[in-house]
């Protein structure tokens, strides 16, 4: 378990919600009027003048720390770790509106001298070692300092890092985006052909690639794209929006004609799949292939590996007879 000293906790408490969302999850912010914003997930959660209030629940606060604990459900330790990982210091309570054409600077976490802890973590999730090594060599995965988190990096066409997400390699459920991340360039593996496979997270993407390699003996040749999460779509799918990561990818990959959705099997994931199928179905051939076992593709991978291990064990016992 991670522990933080008083100075680190004080630094985390200084982060206001507006700054946190602008740096960490800008697509979650919806401008209402003047200096007032709401969140895409909870339209009754209003942010104004350095404070926030979730009116439908009667819950409010000042800091991003309050929000992560009271609204997102993270533990105190997890929330502190997420904020500290961003590397933003002394944030202002009143933040001027960001112009759409303003260039955001990605603040990548520092690199550790090796990636040993990240490799152990990903292997514990069932991810293929060769696939891990390839991502590390391309710079799309590395181990950060000081917390040794797993960093997933996304690049633009010029090879410039534009996006980075972090995920704790220990037991704590700490994850998020690095400050200045542009979700339009989320973690992906570029492939060939006219098919793109779409996932909620980098772990799900790598899990699918591992499954494909186990079953076929080779890594998938198609494009693989993670969305860096999905949000609850509009009640009317026609009014929902294509995630910026997918929209940006399709705009720069005119050869893609087929999209296979591998979103989570929970309510949000399947609602998003339904909305995307309706929105994109007129221009692309869209298939919905959620995981067959568990909530996501990592659950399916781990289930498959356990099944393989049982079969090997049974064959071994038969050979001993």
Secondary structure, 3 states (H helix, E strand, C coil): CCCCCHHHHHHHHCCEHHHHHHHHCHHHEEEEECCEEEECCCCCEEEECCEEEECCCCEEECEHHHHHHHCCCCCHHHHHHHHHHHCCCCCCCCCCCCCCCCCCCCCCCEECCCCHHHHHHHHHCCCCHHHHHHHHHHCCEEEEECCCCEEEEEECCCCCEEEEEEECCCCCCCEEECCCCCHHHCCEECCCCCEEEEECCHHHHHHHHHHHHHHHCCCCCCEEEECCCCCCCCCCHHHCCCCHHHHHHHHHCCCCCEEEECCCCCHHHHHHHHHHHHHHCCCCEEEECCCCCCCCHHHHHHHHHHHHHHHHHHHHHHHHC
